[in-house]
Amino acid sequence: MKIEKTVNIFNRRARFEYEILEEYEAGMVLTGTEIKSLRSSKASIAESFCQFIDGELYIINMMIDEYKLGTFYNHKTKRERKLLLHKKELQKLEKKLKDAGNTIIPLKLYINDRGKAKVLIALGRGKKLFDKRESIKDRENKRNLDRILKKS
């Protein structure tokens, strides 16, 4: 089992589905088998979201596969994991979350230089259908422009 030095797990649908308003870097409370599995890139944040429970921020629906060499100490694959932020950041997020249409979504899960597991979360507002169409048009225009520049 090879452990990679840089672990980057992205939520690719997040920027398409949501308009990103603010970004925060948060630590996570993990068990031993979770961090070992995370270091071998066995995680997914595709369908996860963040929610306040008793004044603390938790990431819900994040999947970290069971560690192969873990015995009965292994963790549950989908459980609520507590996120670590400063108190002022939590208060600010909770205040902005009360606005209609705002939600907190994870964008990226990674291991930083010091070996700590971090998650990049964002305060986002859901895009309307016409916003998504605009994003698709911009992406296609950029691809066409890149093709033209590459040919010449």
Salt bridges, closest charged atoms under 4 A:
GLU17 OE2 - ARG13 NH2 2.49
GLU17 OE1 - LYS132 NZ 3.06
GLU22 OE1 - LYS92 NZ 3.98
GLU22 OE2 - LYS96 NZ 2.16
GLU23 OE2 - ARG15 NH2 3.09
GLU34 OE2 - ARG79 NE 2.87
GLU34 OE2 - ARG81 NE 2.96
GLU56 OE2 - LYS82 NZ 3.19
